[in-house]
Amino acid sequence: MLHYAVVFLIIALVAAIFGFGGIASGAVGIAKILFFIFVIMAVISFVMSLLKSKS
């Protein structure tokens, strides 16, 4: 998931360099969504592993 967020961020940066503002803003939006999904899944995984180790 984090890999895809980085890929979309790189696409956005390349598009911004070449002046494609619409594509860049779309790719940045997708990258943000994927990053936040990754963070949420990482936190849930961490909490579940803590709960599993206690029992």
N, C-alpha and C positions, 0 to 999 in steps of 0.2 A: 504494500500500500504506500509506504513511504517512497519507494522507488518511482511509482507512477506520479506522485506529487512532485518529485524532483524533475522528472522528465517534462511534465507540463510547465514547470517553472522555467526550464531551459528553453522550451518552445516559445514561451512568452517573452523571454529576454531576446531571443533571436528575432522574433516578429517585431518587437519594439525597436530594435536596432535598425531594421529595414523599413520602419515606418508603417507597419500594419497595426494600427491602434486597436481596431475591433477584434482582431484575432488575438492580440496580446492581452487585452482585458478579459476575453473569454477564457484563455488558457490560465491566466492568473486566478480567475474565479474557480476553475476546476481544481487547480493546485491547492487553493485554500481549503476547499471542501474535502479533498482527499487527505490533506494534512490533519485536519481536525478529526476526521474519522479515524485516522491512524492513532492520534493521541488518545481518543476515547477508548479504542480497542486496547491500547497498551495499558491504560490505567485499569480497565476492567480485568485484563489478564493478570496484572500485578496483584490486584485485590483478591482475585480468585485463588492465586497461588498462596497468598498469605493465609487465607481462610482454610485452604486444603492442608497446609503444613501444621496448623494448630490442632486439627482433629486427628 
